Amino acid sequence: MRKFKLLTLALVIGSASLFAASTEAEASKNEIRTQIAKLLQTPDFDIENEMTVNISFTFSSDGEVVVLNVDSRNRNVLNYVRKNLNYKRIQNPGERDKLYTMPLKITRA
């Protein structure tokens, strides 16, 4: 009976730590998204219609955003994202060398 109680206690503590880790990661992603959205607020080119672009990026050892891929054929969008996001520092960057993908919705101002 004593081993059963000890095993139950170990399972409760182990599962509690798993739930705590997942909420922290989600909060971190939301924070990264908010900071990146601030960097990409208003485009400096004319937009014909609304579009959604997927951006793949990671973080360097210095905490800088490194843009890996911009899912768009529009040269203005590519240049805009690279100019305003690539090698910019943000507060509380994510994990180094982890691939992040974020959709970016571009609309007319």
Gaussian input, Z-matrix of N, CA and C with variables (Angstrom, degrees):
# hf/3-21g

backbone

0 1
 N
 C     1     B1
 C     2     B2     1     A1
 N     3     B3     2     A2     1     D1
 C     4     B4     3     A3     2     D2
 C     5     B5     4     A4     3     D3
 N     6     B6     5     A5     4     D4
 C     7     B7     6     A6     5     D5
 C     8     B8     7     A7     6     D6
 N     9     B9     8     A8     7     D7
 C    10    B10     9     A9     8     D8
 C    11    B11    10    A10     9     D9
 N    12    B12    11    A11    10    D10
 C    13    B13    12    A12    11    D11
 C    14    B14    13    A13    12    D12
 N    15    B15    14    A14    13    D13
 C    16    B16    15    A15    14    D14
 C    17    B17    16    A16    15    D15
 N    18    B18    17    A17    16    D16
 C    19    B19    18    A18    17    D17
 C    20    B20    19    A19    18    D18
 N    21    B21    20    A20    19    D19
 C    22    B22    21    A21    20    D20
 C    23    B23    22    A22    21    D21
 N    24    B24    23    A23    22    D22
 C    25    B25    24    A24    23    D23
 C    26    B26    25    A25    24    D24
 N    27    B27    26    A26    25    D25
 C    28    B28    27    A27    26    D26
 C    29    B29    28    A28    27    D27
 N    30    B30    29    A29    28    D28
 C    31    B31    30    A30    29    D29
 C    32    B32    31    A31    30    D30
 N    33    B33    32    A32    31    D31
 C    34    B34    33    A33    32    D32
 C    35    B35    34    A34    33    D33
 N    36    B36    35    A35    34    D34
 C    37    B37    36    A36    35    D35
 C    38    B38    37    A37    36    D36
 N    39    B39    38    A38    37    D37
 C    40    B40    39    A39    38    D38
 C    41    B41    40    A40    39    D39
 N    42    B42    41    A41    40    D40
 C    43    B43    42    A42    41    D41
 C    44    B44    43    A43    42    D42
 N    45    B45    44    A44    43    D43
 C    46    B46    45    A45    44    D44
 C    47    B47    46    A46    45    D45
 N    48    B48    47    A47    46    D46
 C    49    B49    48    A48    47    D47
 C    50    B50    49    A49    48    D48
 N    51    B51    50    A50    49    D49
 C    52    B52    51    A51    50    D50
 C    53    B53    52    A52    51    D51
 N    54    B54    53    A53    52    D52
 C    55    B55    54    A54    53    D53
 C    56    B56    55    A55    54    D54
 N    57    B57    56    A56    55    D55
 C    58    B58    57    A57    56    D56
 C    59    B59    58    A58    57    D57
 N    60    B60    59    A59    58    D58
 C    61    B61    60    A60    59    D59
 C    62    B62    61    A61    60    D60
 N    63    B63    62    A62    61    D61
 C    64    B64    63    A63    62    D62
 C    65    B65    64    A64    63    D63
 N    66    B66    65    A65    64    D64
 C    67    B67    66    A66    65    D65
 C    68    B68    67    A67    66    D66
 N    69    B69    68    A68    67    D67
 C    70    B70    69    A69    68    D68
 C    71    B71    70    A70    69    D69
 N    72    B72    71    A71    70    D70
 C    73    B73    72    A72    71    D71
 C    74    B74    73    A73    72    D72
 N    75    B75    74    A74    73    D73
 C    76    B76    75    A75    74    D74
 C    77    B77    76    A76    75    D75
 N    78    B78    77    A77    76    D76
 C    79    B79    78    A78    77    D77
 C    80    B80    79    A79    78    D78
 N    81    B81    80    A80    79    D79
 C    82    B82    81    A81    80    D80
 C    83    B83    82    A82    81    D81
 N    84    B84    83    A83    82    D82
 C    85    B85    84    A84    83    D83
 C    86    B86    85    A85    84    D84
 N    87    B87    86    A86    85    D85
 C    88    B88    87    A87    86    D86
 C    89    B89    88    A88    87    D87
 N    90    B90    89    A89    88    D88
 C    91    B91    90    A90    89    D89
 C    92    B92    91    A91    90    D90
 N    93    B93    92    A92    91    D91
 C    94    B94    93    A93    92    D92
 C    95    B95    94    A94    93    D93
 N    96    B96    95    A95    94    D94
 C    97    B97    96    A96    95    D95
 C    98    B98    97    A97    96    D96
 N    99    B99    98    A98    97    D97
 C   100   B100    99    A99    98    D98
 C   101   B101   100   A100    99    D99
 N   102   B102   101   A101   100   D100
 C   103   B103   102   A102   101   D101
 C   104   B104   103   A103   102   D102
 N   105   B105   104   A104   103   D103
 C   106   B106   105   A105   104   D104
 C   107   B107   106   A106   105   D105
 N   108   B108   107   A107   106   D106
 C   109   B109   108   A108   107   D107
 C   110   B110   109   A109   108   D108
 N   111   B111   110   A110   109   D109
 C   112   B112   111   A111   110   D110
 C   113   B113   112   A112   111   D111
 N   114   B114   113   A113   112   D112
 C   115   B115   114   A114   113   D113
 C   116   B116   115   A115   114   D114
 N   117   B117   116   A116   115   D115
 C   118   B118   117   A117   116   D116
 C   119   B119   118   A118   117   D117
 N   120   B120   119   A119   118   D118
 C   121   B121   120   A120   119   D119
 C   122   B122   121   A121   120   D120
 N   123   B123   122   A122   121   D121
 C   124   B124   123   A123   122   D122
 C   125   B125   124   A124   123   D123
 N   126   B126   125   A125   124   D124
 C   127   B127   126   A126   125   D125
 C   128   B128   127   A127   126   D126
 N   129   B129   128   A128   127   D127
 C   130   B130   129   A129   128   D128
 C   131   B131   130   A130   129   D129
 N   132   B132   131   A131   130   D130
 C   133   B133   132   A132   131   D131
 C   134   B134   133   A133   132   D132
 N   135   B135   134   A134   133   D133
 C   136   B136   135   A135   134   D134
 C   137   B137   136   A136   135   D135
 N   138   B138   137   A137   136   D136
 C   139   B139   138   A138   137   D137
 C   140   B140   139   A139   138   D138
 N   141   B141   140   A140   139   D139
 C   142   B142   141   A141   140   D140
 C   143   B143   142   A142   141   D141
 N   144   B144   143   A143   142   D142
 C   145   B145   144   A144   143   D143
 C   146   B146   145   A145   144   D144
 N   147   B147   146   A146   145   D145
 C   148   B148   147   A147   146   D146
 C   149   B149   148   A148   147   D147
 N   150   B150   149   A149   148   D148
 C   151   B151   150   A150   149   D149
 C   152   B152   151   A151   150   D150
 N   153   B153   152   A152   151   D151
 C   154   B154   153   A153   152   D152
 C   155   B155   154   A154   153   D153
 N   156   B156   155   A155   154   D154
 C   157   B157   156   A156   155   D155
 C   158   B158   157   A157   156   D156
 N   159   B159   158   A158   157   D157
 C   160   B160   159   A159   158   D158
 C   161   B161   160   A160   159   D159
 N   162   B162   161   A161   160   D160
 C   163   B163   162   A162   161   D161
 C   164   B164   163   A163   162   D162
 N   165   B165   164   A164   163   D163
 C   166   B166   165   A165   164   D164
 C   167   B167   166   A166   165   D165
 N   168   B168   167   A167   166   D166
 C   169   B169   168   A168   167   D167
 C   170   B170   169   A169   168   D168
 N   171   B171   170   A170   169   D169
 C   172   B172   171   A171   170   D170
 C   173   B173   172   A172   171   D171
 N   174   B174   173   A173   172   D172
 C   175   B175   174   A174   173   D173
 C   176   B176   175   A175   174   D174
 N   177   B177   176   A176   175   D175
 C   178   B178   177   A177   176   D176
 C   179   B179   178   A178   177   D177
 N   180   B180   179   A179   178   D178
 C   181   B181   180   A180   179   D179
 C   182   B182   181   A181   180   D180
 N   183   B183   182   A182   181   D181
 C   184   B184   183   A183   182   D182
 C   185   B185   184   A184   183   D183
 N   186   B186   185   A185   184   D184
 C   187   B187   186   A186   185   D185
 C   188   B188   187   A187   186   D186
 N   189   B189   188   A188   187   D187
 C   190   B190   189   A189   188   D188
 C   191   B191   190   A190   189   D189
 N   192   B192   191   A191   190   D190
 C   193   B193   192   A192   191   D191
 C   194   B194   193   A193   192   D192
 N   195   B195   194   A194   193   D193
 C   196   B196   195   A195   194   D194
 C   197   B197   196   A196   195   D195
 N   198   B198   197   A197   196   D196
 C   199   B199   198   A198   197   D197
 C   200   B200   199   A199   198   D198
 N   201   B201   200   A200   199   D199
 C   202   B202   201   A201   200   D200
 C   203   B203   202   A202   201   D201
 N   204   B204   203   A203   202   D202
 C   205   B205   204   A204   203   D203
 C   206   B206   205   A205   204   D204
 N   207   B207   206   A206   205   D205
 C   208   B208   207   A207   206   D206
 C   209   B209   208   A208   207   D207
 N   210   B210   209   A209   208   D208
 C   211   B211   210   A210   209   D209
 C   212   B212   211   A211   210   D210
 N   213   B213   212   A212   211   D211
 C   214   B214   213   A213   212   D212
 C   215   B215   214   A214   213   D213
 N   216   B216   215   A215   214   D214
 C   217   B217   216   A216   215   D215
 C   218   B218   217   A217   216   D216
 N   219   B219   218   A218   217   D217
 C   220   B220   219   A219   218   D218
 C   221   B221   220   A220   219   D219
 N   222   B222   221   A221   220   D220
 C   223   B223   222   A222   221   D221
 C   224   B224   223   A223   222   D222
 N   225   B225   224   A224   223   D223
 C   226   B226   225   A225   224   D224
 C   227   B227   226   A226   225   D225
 N   228   B228   227   A227   226   D226
 C   229   B229   228   A228   227   D227
 C   230   B230   229   A229   228   D228
 N   231   B231   230   A230   229   D229
 C   232   B232   231   A231   230   D230
 C   233   B233   232   A232   231   D231
 N   234   B234   233   A233   232   D232
 C   235   B235   234   A234   233   D233
 C   236   B236   235   A235   234   D234
 N   237   B237   236   A236   235   D235
 C   238   B238   237   A237   236   D236
 C   239   B239   238   A238   237   D237
 N   240   B240   239   A239   238   D238
 C   241   B241   240   A240   239   D239
 C   242   B242   241   A241   240   D240
 N   243   B243   242   A242   241   D241
 C   244   B244   243   A243   242   D242
 C   245   B245   244   A244   243   D243
 N   246   B246   245   A245   244   D244
 C   247   B247   246   A246   245   D245
 C   248   B248   247   A247   246   D246
 N   249   B249   248   A248   247   D247
 C   250   B250   249   A249   248   D248
 C   251   B251   250   A250   249   D249
 N   252   B252   251   A251   250   D250
 C   253   B253   252   A252   251   D251
 C   254   B254   253   A253   252   D252
 N   255   B255   254   A254   253   D253
 C   256   B256   255   A255   254   D254
 C   257   B257   256   A256   255   D255
 N   258   B258   257   A257   256   D256
 C   259   B259   258   A258   257   D257
 C   260   B260   259   A259   258   D258
 N   261   B261   260   A260   259   D259
 C   262   B262   261   A261   260   D260
 C   263   B263   262   A262   261   D261
 N   264   B264   263   A263   262   D262
 C   265   B265   264   A264   263   D263
 C   266   B266   265   A265   264   D264
 N   267   B267   266   A266   265   D265
 C   268   B268   267   A267   266   D266
 C   269   B269   268   A268   267   D267
 N   270   B270   269   A269   268   D268
 C   271   B271   270   A270   269   D269
 C   272   B272   271   A271   270   D270
 N   273   B273   272   A272   271   D271
 C   274   B274   273   A273   272   D272
 C   275   B275   274   A274   273   D273
 N   276   B276   275   A275   274   D274
 C   277   B277   276   A276   275   D275
 C   278   B278   277   A277   276   D276
 N   279   B279   278   A278   277   D277
 C   280   B280   279   A279   278   D278
 C   281   B281   280   A280   279   D279
 N   282   B282   281   A281   280   D280
 C   283   B283   282   A282   281   D281
 C   284   B284   283   A283   282   D282
 N   285   B285   284   A284   283   D283
 C   286   B286   285   A285   284   D284
 C   287   B287   286   A286   285   D285
 N   288   B288   287   A287   286   D286
 C   289   B289   288   A288   287   D287
 C   290   B290   289   A289   288   D288
 N   291   B291   290   A290   289   D289
 C   292   B292   291   A291   290   D290
 C   293   B293   292   A292   291   D291
 N   294   B294   293   A293   292   D292
 C   295   B295   294   A294   293   D293
 C   296   B296   295   A295   294   D294
 N   297   B297   296   A296   295   D295
 C   298   B298   297   A297   296   D296
 C   299   B299   298   A298   297   D297
 N   300   B300   299   A299   298   D298
 C   301   B301   300   A300   299   D299
 C   302   B302   301   A301   300   D300
 N   303   B303   302   A302   301   D301
 C   304   B304   303   A303   302   D302
 C   305   B305   304   A304   303   D303
 N   306   B306   305   A305   304   D304
 C   307   B307   306   A306   305   D305
 C   308   B308   307   A307   306   D306
 N   309   B309   308   A308   307   D307
 C   310   B310   309   A309   308   D308
 C   311   B311   310   A310   309   D309
 N   312   B312   311   A311   310   D310
 C   313   B313   312   A312   311   D311
 C   314   B314   313   A313   312   D312
 N   315   B315   314   A314   313   D313
 C   316   B316   315   A315   314   D314
 C   317   B317   316   A316   315   D315
 N   318   B318   317   A317   316   D316
 C   319   B319   318   A318   317   D317
 C   320   B320   319   A319   318   D318
 N   321   B321   320   A320   319   D319
 C   322   B322   321   A321   320   D320
 C   323   B323   322   A322   321   D321
 N   324   B324   323   A323   322   D322
 C   325   B325   324   A324   323   D323
 C   326   B326   325   A325   324   D324

   B1=1.4474
   B2=1.5296
   B3=1.3128
   B4=1.4516
   B5=1.5358
   B6=1.3285
   B7=1.4700
   B8=1.5245
   B9=1.3036
   B10=1.4612
   B11=1.5250
   B12=1.3275
   B13=1.4606
   B14=1.5296
   B15=1.3130
   B16=1.4591
   B17=1.5318
   B18=1.3108
   B19=1.4604
   B20=1.5314
   B21=1.2979
   B22=1.4632
   B23=1.5299
   B24=1.3220
   B25=1.4578
   B26=1.5299
   B27=1.3191
   B28=1.4651
   B29=1.5275
   B30=1.3240
   B31=1.4598
   B32=1.5281
   B33=1.3169
   B34=1.4639
   B35=1.5202
   B36=1.2955
   B37=1.4680
   B38=1.5245
   B39=1.3194
   B40=1.4624
   B41=1.5076
   B42=1.3242
   B43=1.4580
   B44=1.5307
   B45=1.2967
   B46=1.4648
   B47=1.5238
   B48=1.3155
   B49=1.4613
   B50=1.5264
   B51=1.3294
   B52=1.4583
   B53=1.5276
   B54=1.3085
   B55=1.4563
   B56=1.5231
   B57=1.2967
   B58=1.4591
   B59=1.5247
   B60=1.3145
   B61=1.4580
   B62=1.5242
   B63=1.3064
   B64=1.4509
   B65=1.5286
   B66=1.2998
   B67=1.4618
   B68=1.5254
   B69=1.3026
   B70=1.4609
   B71=1.5214
   B72=1.3241
   B73=1.4581
   B74=1.5179
   B75=1.3219
   B76=1.4665
   B77=1.5191
   B78=1.3265
   B79=1.4615
   B80=1.5228
   B81=1.3122
   B82=1.4550
   B83=1.5280
   B84=1.3286
   B85=1.4604
   B86=1.5234
   B87=1.3135
   B88=1.4646
   B89=1.5237
   B90=1.3202
   B91=1.4597
   B92=1.5260
   B93=1.3300
   B94=1.4658
   B95=1.5200
   B96=1.3315
   B97=1.4643
   B98=1.5354
   B99=1.3179
   B100=1.4611
   B101=1.5233
   B102=1.3257
   B103=1.4629
   B104=1.5282
   B105=1.3281
   B106=1.4641
   B107=1.5276
   B108=1.3174
   B109=1.4693
   B110=1.5246
   B111=1.3260
   B112=1.4693
   B113=1.5258
   B114=1.3314
   B115=1.4604
   B116=1.5294
   B117=1.3291
   B118=1.4652
   B119=1.5285
   B120=1.3130
   B121=1.4632
   B122=1.5284
   B123=1.3021
   B124=1.4566
   B125=1.5185
   B126=1.3202
   B127=1.4703
   B128=1.5270
   B129=1.3231
   B130=1.4612
   B131=1.5273
   B132=1.3222
   B133=1.4631
   B134=1.5224
   B135=1.3420
   B136=1.4615
   B137=1.5242
   B138=1.3303
   B139=1.4573
   B140=1.5211
   B141=1.3215
   B142=1.4616
   B143=1.5194
   B144=1.3191
   B145=1.4632
   B146=1.5251
   B147=1.3047
   B148=1.4731
   B149=1.5270
   B150=1.3370
   B151=1.4672
   B152=1.5241
   B153=1.3300
   B154=1.4607
   B155=1.5168
   B156=1.3248
   B157=1.4610
   B158=1.5239
   B159=1.3187
   B160=1.4639
   B161=1.5233
   B162=1.3181
   B163=1.4604
   B164=1.5202
   B165=1.3230
   B166=1.4644
   B167=1.5204
   B168=1.3232
   B169=1.4598
   B170=1.5164
   B171=1.3129
   B172=1.4504
   B173=1.5246
   B174=1.3133
   B175=1.4654
   B176=1.5163
   B177=1.3240
   B178=1.4699
   B179=1.5233
   B180=1.3164
   B181=1.4665
   B182=1.5294
   B183=1.3380
   B184=1.4671
   B185=1.5219
   B186=1.3259
   B187=1.4580
   B188=1.5152
   B189=1.3252
   B190=1.4582
   B191=1.5228
   B192=1.3116
   B193=1.4620
   B194=1.5221
   B195=1.3324
   B196=1.4611
   B197=1.5228
   B198=1.3235
   B199=1.4586
   B200=1.5207
   B201=1.3294
   B202=1.4543
   B203=1.5219
   B204=1.3351
   B205=1.4557
   B206=1.5243
   B207=1.3268
   B208=1.4582
   B209=1.5244
   B210=1.3223
   B211=1.4595
   B212=1.5274
   B213=1.3396
   B214=1.4580
   B215=1.5208
   B216=1.3193
   B217=1.4644
   B218=1.5252
   B219=1.3189
   B220=1.4531
   B221=1.5355
   B222=1.3260
   B223=1.4698
   B224=1.5248
   B225=1.3313
   B226=1.4681
   B227=1.5284
   B228=1.3170
   B229=1.4675
   B230=1.5238
   B231=1.3199
   B232=1.4722
   B233=1.5236
   B234=1.3147
   B235=1.4596
   B236=1.5228
   B237=1.3303
   B238=1.4644
   B239=1.5274
   B240=1.3395
   B241=1.4673
   B242=1.5207
   B243=1.3146
   B244=1.4684
   B245=1.5197
   B246=1.3263
   B247=1.4655
   B248=1.5327
   B249=1.3240
   B250=1.4584
   B251=1.5220
   B252=1.3176
   B253=1.4581
   B254=1.5286
   B255=1.3162
   B256=1.4586
   B257=1.5383
   B258=1.3119
   B259=1.4697
   B260=1.5289
   B261=1.3244
   B262=1.4631
   B263=1.5186
   B264=1.3172
   B265=1.4628
   B266=1.5151
   B267=1.3236
   B268=1.4491
   B269=1.5212
   B270=1.3258
   B271=1.4579
   B272=1.5230
   B273=1.3012
   B274=1.4613
   B275=1.5239
   B276=1.3325
   B277=1.4646
   B278=1.5192
   B279=1.3143
   B280=1.4565
   B281=1.5175
   B282=1.3169
   B283=1.4617
   B284=1.5186
   B285=1.3047
   B286=1.4567
   B287=1.5282
   B288=1.3188
   B289=1.4638
   B290=1.5287
   B291=1.3114
   B292=1.4651
   B293=1.5277
   B294=1.3259
   B295=1.4540
   B296=1.5230
   B297=1.3207
   B298=1.4546
   B299=1.5223
   B300=1.3188
   B301=1.4525
   B302=1.5210
   B303=1.3302
   B304=1.4571
   B305=1.5181
   B306=1.3353
   B307=1.4628
   B308=1.5282
   B309=1.3080
   B310=1.4570
   B311=1.5266
   B312=1.3336
   B313=1.4581
   B314=1.5183
   B315=1.3222
   B316=1.4573
   B317=1.5196
   B318=1.3334
   B319=1.4583
   B320=1.5182
   B321=1.3039
   B322=1.4622
   B323=1.5243
   B324=1.3036
   B325=1.4705
   B326=1.5082
   A1=110.20
   A2=116.97
   A3=121.04
   A4=110.34
   A5=116.87
   A6=120.58
   A7=110.45
   A8=116.96
   A9=120.93
   A10=110.88
   A11=117.92
   A12=122.02
   A13=110.90
   A14=115.72
   A15=120.78
   A16=110.36
   A17=117.09
   A18=121.76
   A19=110.12
   A20=117.59
   A21=122.10
   A22=110.77
   A23=116.56
   A24=120.96
   A25=111.05
   A26=117.41
   A27=121.36
   A28=110.94
   A29=118.05
   A30=121.27
   A31=111.96
   A32=117.01
   A33=120.71
   A34=110.17
   A35=118.08
   A36=121.44
   A37=110.56
   A38=117.44
   A39=121.38
   A40=112.73
   A41=117.85
   A42=120.10
   A43=111.11
   A44=119.00
   A45=121.61
   A46=110.57
   A47=117.30
   A48=119.64
   A49=111.40
   A50=118.31
   A51=120.79
   A52=111.18
   A53=117.44
   A54=120.80
   A55=111.62
   A56=117.81
   A57=121.50
   A58=110.69
   A59=118.14
   A60=121.79
   A61=111.25
   A62=119.47
   A63=121.07
   A64=111.64
   A65=119.82
   A66=121.02
   A67=111.14
   A68=117.54
   A69=120.88
   A70=110.52
   A71=117.38
   A72=120.93
   A73=110.85
   A74=117.65
   A75=121.36
   A76=110.92
   A77=117.28
   A78=120.99
   A79=110.17
   A80=117.51
   A81=121.88
   A82=110.57
   A83=118.08
   A84=121.00
   A85=111.44
   A86=116.79
   A87=120.12
   A88=111.05
   A89=116.69
   A90=121.19
   A91=111.05
   A92=116.99
   A93=121.56
   A94=109.43
   A95=116.70
   A96=121.22
   A97=110.94
   A98=117.07
   A99=121.41
   A100=111.17
   A101=116.79
   A102=120.79
   A103=111.19
   A104=117.00
   A105=120.16
   A106=110.19
   A107=117.29
   A108=120.62
   A109=110.76
   A110=117.71
   A111=120.65
   A112=111.56
   A113=116.86
   A114=120.37
   A115=111.69
   A116=116.62
   A117=121.33
   A118=111.74
   A119=118.08
   A120=120.14
   A121=114.12
   A122=118.92
   A123=120.57
   A124=110.70
   A125=117.07
   A126=119.21
   A127=111.10
   A128=115.69
   A129=121.32
   A130=111.82
   A131=116.70
   A132=121.63
   A133=108.45
   A134=115.46
   A135=120.33
   A136=110.65
   A137=115.25
   A138=121.71
   A139=107.96
   A140=116.29
   A141=120.12
   A142=111.53
   A143=116.82
   A144=120.87
   A145=109.64
   A146=114.79
   A147=121.39
   A148=110.21
   A149=116.39
   A150=120.22
   A151=109.90
   A152=114.64
   A153=121.55
   A154=108.01
   A155=115.68
   A156=122.53
   A157=108.25
   A158=117.62
   A159=121.57
   A160=109.19
   A161=115.75
   A162=122.15
   A163=108.08
   A164=116.72
   A165=122.00
   A166=107.62
   A167=116.17
   A168=120.08
   A169=109.97
   A170=114.62
   A171=123.12
   A172=107.30
   A173=116.10
   A174=120.63
   A175=109.66
   A176=115.81
   A177=120.99
   A178=109.46
   A179=115.92
   A180=120.42
   A181=111.49
   A182=117.24
   A183=121.54
   A184=112.85
   A185=117.66
   A186=121.37
   A187=113.64
   A188=117.30
   A189=121.50
   A190=110.20
   A191=116.61
   A192=122.19
   A193=108.04
   A194=116.90
   A195=122.05
   A196=107.09
   A197=116.55
   A198=121.48
   A199=108.40
   A200=116.39
   A201=121.48
   A202=112.48
   A203=116.36
   A204=119.80
   A205=109.57
   A206=114.83
   A207=121.80
   A208=105.58
   A209=116.39
   A210=122.24
   A211=110.53
   A212=115.70
   A213=120.80
   A214=108.76
   A215=115.17
   A216=120.33
   A217=111.25
   A218=116.33
   A219=121.80
   A220=109.07
   A221=116.31
   A222=121.52
   A223=112.32
   A224=116.88
   A225=120.16
   A226=111.05
   A227=116.23
   A228=120.82
   A229=109.89
   A230=117.03
   A231=120.94
   A232=111.01
   A233=116.74
   A234=120.85
   A235=111.66
   A236=116.91
   A237=121.38
   A238=111.60
   A239=116.66
   A240=120.21
   A241=110.29
   A242=117.21
   A243=119.96
   A244=112.04
   A245=117.18
   A246=120.92
   A247=111.98
   A248=117.18
   A249=120.85
   A250=114.56
   A251=118.15
   A252=119.60
   A253=113.76
   A254=117.25
   A255=120.67
   A256=111.28
   A257=116.19
   A258=125.96
   A259=113.43
   A260=116.60
   A261=121.24
   A262=108.64
   A263=116.12
   A264=120.84
   A265=110.12
   A266=115.35
   A267=120.49
   A268=108.24
   A269=115.28
   A270=119.07
   A271=108.28
   A272=117.28
   A273=123.48
   A274=112.76
   A275=117.56
   A276=119.00
   A277=110.61
   A278=115.01
   A279=120.98
   A280=111.38
   A281=114.56
   A282=120.80
   A283=110.25
   A284=115.06
   A285=121.59
   A286=109.38
   A287=117.13
   A288=125.95
   A289=114.13
   A290=118.38
   A291=121.54
   A292=107.38
   A293=117.11
   A294=121.80
   A295=110.24
   A296=116.17
   A297=123.22
   A298=108.03
   A299=117.22
   A300=122.57
   A301=108.25
   A302=115.08
   A303=119.64
   A304=109.20
   A305=118.18
   A306=119.12
   A307=109.59
   A308=116.00
   A309=122.23
   A310=107.72
   A311=116.11
   A312=121.41
   A313=108.05
   A314=116.01
   A315=122.02
   A316=107.87
   A317=116.06
   A318=121.46
   A319=110.44
   A320=115.96
   A321=120.64
   A322=109.63
   A323=116.07
   A324=120.33
   A325=111.95
   D1=-37.15
   D2=-179.05
   D3=-66.33
   D4=-39.18
   D5=178.32
   D6=-66.04
   D7=-36.45
   D8=178.59
   D9=-63.64
   D10=-43.40
   D11=178.51
   D12=-64.28
   D13=-40.89
   D14=179.83
   D15=-65.83
   D16=-41.01
   D17=178.59
   D18=-65.54
   D19=-42.31
   D20=178.52
   D21=-62.09
   D22=-44.72
   D23=178.42
   D24=-61.67
   D25=-41.58
   D26=179.31
   D27=-64.42
   D28=-39.40
   D29=178.44
   D30=-66.81
   D31=-39.41
   D32=179.26
   D33=-65.43
   D34=-44.96
   D35=179.87
   D36=-66.15
   D37=-42.00
   D38=179.14
   D39=-64.01
   D40=-42.76
   D41=-179.22
   D42=-72.73
   D43=-31.31
   D44=178.11
   D45=-64.73
   D46=-38.24
   D47=179.59
   D48=-69.88
   D49=-30.11
   D50=176.82
   D51=-67.12
   D52=-42.82
   D53=179.62
   D54=-66.89
   D55=-35.22
   D56=179.86
   D57=-67.53
   D58=-37.45
   D59=-178.20
   D60=-68.76
   D61=-36.20
   D62=-176.38
   D63=-70.69
   D64=-36.21
   D65=179.33
   D66=-70.83
   D67=-33.53
   D68=177.74
   D69=-65.80
   D70=-42.35
   D71=179.21
   D72=-65.15
   D73=-39.28
   D74=178.84
   D75=-65.68
   D76=-41.69
   D77=177.94
   D78=-63.90
   D79=-38.39
   D80=179.47
   D81=-64.65
   D82=-42.44
   D83=178.70
   D84=-63.57
   D85=-40.67
   D86=178.70
   D87=-65.04
   D88=-38.32
   D89=178.58
   D90=-66.38
   D91=-42.57
   D92=177.61
   D93=-62.23
   D94=-44.42
   D95=-179.61
   D96=-60.38
   D97=-42.78
   D98=-179.87
   D99=-62.82
   D100=-43.18
   D101=-178.58
   D102=-68.39
   D103=-38.14
   D104=178.61
   D105=-69.32
   D106=-37.28
   D107=177.56
   D108=-61.91
   D109=-35.73
   D110=177.03
   D111=-65.21
   D112=-37.25
   D113=179.34
   D114=-69.72
   D115=-28.66
   D116=-175.76
   D117=-110.56
   D118=41.49
   D119=-173.38
   D120=-68.02
   D121=-66.01
   D122=-174.36
   D123=-118.60
   D124=121.44
   D125=178.58
   D126=-70.87
   D127=150.84
   D128=-178.24
   D129=-101.15
   D130=28.54
   D131=178.38
   D132=-141.66
   D133=163.26
   D134=-179.22
   D135=-79.83
   D136=139.62
   D137=-179.36
   D138=-115.58
   D139=126.25
   D140=179.63
   D141=-74.01
   D142=-46.95
   D143=178.59
   D144=-146.51
   D145=166.52
   D146=-177.83
   D147=-66.39
   D148=140.37
   D149=178.41
   D150=-143.83
   D151=154.30
   D152=176.02
   D153=-117.08
   D154=129.64
   D155=-177.11
   D156=-124.06
   D157=135.07
   D158=175.42
   D159=-92.92
   D160=130.31
   D161=179.84
   D162=-113.51
   D163=127.49
   D164=174.59
   D165=-107.03
   D166=130.54
   D167=-177.87
   D168=-150.29
   D169=168.89
   D170=176.43
   D171=-142.74
   D172=-177.86
   D173=178.31
   D174=-119.76
   D175=141.26
   D176=177.79
   D177=-81.91
   D178=177.37
   D179=179.00
   D180=-67.60
   D181=-19.73
   D182=177.82
   D183=-89.76
   D184=0.93
   D185=-179.68
   D186=83.55
   D187=18.59
   D188=178.91
   D189=-92.46
   D190=147.43
   D191=176.59
   D192=-76.15
   D193=130.71
   D194=176.64
   D195=-118.43
   D196=109.56
   D197=-179.20
   D198=-75.70
   D199=124.74
   D200=179.95
   D201=-98.40
   D202=-40.13
   D203=-176.13
   D204=-152.71
   D205=138.61
   D206=173.02
   D207=-121.82
   D208=117.78
   D209=-174.16
   D210=-82.68
   D211=70.84
   D212=179.41
   D213=-154.31
   D214=148.12
   D215=175.91
   D216=-98.62
   D217=-8.08
   D218=-179.41
   D219=-76.05
   D220=118.80
   D221=-178.04
   D222=-61.92
   D223=-36.15
   D224=-179.82
   D225=-63.74
   D226=-41.24
   D227=179.38
   D228=-66.22
   D229=-45.97
   D230=179.37
   D231=-57.53
   D232=-49.67
   D233=-178.70
   D234=-65.27
   D235=-39.74
   D236=-179.96
   D237=-62.48
   D238=-46.62
   D239=-179.18
   D240=-66.06
   D241=-45.20
   D242=-179.46
   D243=-63.93
   D244=-41.10
   D245=-178.47
   D246=-67.82
   D247=-40.42
   D248=-173.64
   D249=-93.53
   D250=-11.11
   D251=-175.24
   D252=-122.94
   D253=-37.57
   D254=-173.59
   D255=-65.93
   D256=128.08
   D257=178.80
   D258=63.48
   D259=27.87
   D260=172.78
   D261=-95.93
   D262=141.51
   D263=177.71
   D264=-89.34
   D265=141.97
   D266=173.45
   D267=-126.73
   D268=159.36
   D269=177.31
   D270=-72.66
   D271=142.45
   D272=177.56
   D273=51.57
   D274=63.16
   D275=179.39
   D276=-66.89
   D277=165.15
   D278=179.60
   D279=-77.76
   D280=-166.17
   D281=-178.62
   D282=-69.71
   D283=142.54
   D284=178.76
   D285=-68.71
   D286=138.60
   D287=176.97
   D288=62.61
   D289=16.19
   D290=173.70
   D291=-94.45
   D292=135.70
   D293=-178.11
   D294=-81.79
   D295=124.47
   D296=176.57
   D297=-113.97
   D298=140.33
   D299=175.56
   D300=-126.90
   D301=131.56
   D302=-176.45
   D303=-137.11
   D304=130.06
   D305=174.31
   D306=-78.46
   D307=140.63
   D308=178.85
   D309=-122.92
   D310=121.54
   D311=179.98
   D312=-99.26
   D313=120.17
   D314=-178.40
   D315=-107.14
   D316=123.55
   D317=-179.21
   D318=-126.07
   D319=166.06
   D320=176.31
   D321=-69.85
   D322=144.18
   D323=-180.00
   D324=-81.61

